[in-house]
Amino acid sequence: GAMNFLDLHNAVAREAKPAHQNFNPIDDVNTKFADTDIDSLDNMMIVMYFAIIHEISDEVSKDFHPETPKQLEDFVNANKTKTPESIEAALEMIK
């Protein structure tokens, strides 16, 4: 079945945040990152990781600052050149 984008986002966000910091998974794609414990630096890392996972060029991704997981998902779907087989496979690419 299709990978759940929010599950992938939460897994990538956990990787992006320093281990000692709390991360509360997001359960709604329309949640504003500003209302979560994902700050602008985390967000930048998350976008970078999603670009690596989906083979989106830096030129395209570097100035993208999504406000919600839905905006990130739409961006990924519009620009991706690769789709990982699983969340595990995706995380392997950003280790």
C-alpha positions in Angstrom: 0.0 0.0 0.0 1.0 3.6 -0.3 3.2 5.0 2.4 1.4 7.3 4.7 3.0 10.7 4.2 2.4 11.8 7.8 4.1 8.7 9.1 7.1 9.4 6.9 7.1 13.0 7.9 7.1 12.1 11.6 9.9 9.6 11.1 12.0 12.2 9.2 11.3 14.9 11.7 12.5 12.6 14.5 15.8 12.2 12.6 16.0 15.9 12.0 15.6 16.9 15.6 18.5 16.6 18.1 18.0 13.4 20.1 17.7 15.2 23.4 14.8 17.4 22.2 11.2 16.3 22.5 9.3 15.5 19.3 5.6 15.1 19.4 4.3 13.4 16.2 1.9 15.4 14.2 -1.5 13.7 13.6 -3.1 16.1 11.0 -1.5 17.2 7.7 -2.9 20.7 8.1 -1.2 21.3 11.5 0.9 24.5 11.3 4.5 23.7 12.1 4.5 27.0 14.1 2.1 25.2 16.5 4.4 22.2 17.0 7.9 21.6 18.4 9.3 21.8 14.9 11.2 25.1 14.6 12.5 26.7 11.4 15.9 24.9 11.6 14.2 21.6 12.0 11.9 22.5 9.1 14.9 23.3 6.9 16.5 19.9 7.7 13.2 18.1 7.1 12.8 19.7 3.6 16.5 18.8 2.9 15.9 15.2 4.0 12.7 15.0 1.9 14.7 16.4 -1.1 17.3 13.7 -0.6 14.8 10.9 -0.2 12.8 11.9 -3.3 15.7 13.1 -5.3 14.5 16.7 -5.6 17.3 19.2 -6.6 18.7 21.7 -4.2 17.8 24.5 -6.6 14.1 23.5 -6.3 14.0 22.8 -2.6 16.4 25.3 -0.9 13.9 28.2 -0.8 10.9 26.2 0.1 9.5 26.8 3.6 6.3 24.8 4.1 4.0 25.8 6.9 2.2 22.5 7.1 2.8 18.8 6.3 0.2 19.2 3.5 2.2 21.9 1.8 5.3 19.7 2.1 3.4 16.7 0.7 2.1 18.7 -2.3 5.6 20.1 -3.0 7.1 16.6 -2.8 4.5 15.1 -5.1 5.0 18.0 -7.6 8.8 17.7 -7.7 9.9 14.2 -6.8 11.9 12.0 -9.2 12.0 9.0 -6.9 9.7 7.4 -4.3 11.1 5.3 -1.5 9.7 1.8 -1.0 9.1 2.2 2.7 9.8 4.5 5.6 12.7 2.3 6.6 14.2 2.7 3.1 13.7 6.4 3.3 15.5 6.7 6.6 18.4 4.7 5.3 19.0 7.4 2.7 19.4 10.1 5.3 21.5 8.3 7.9 
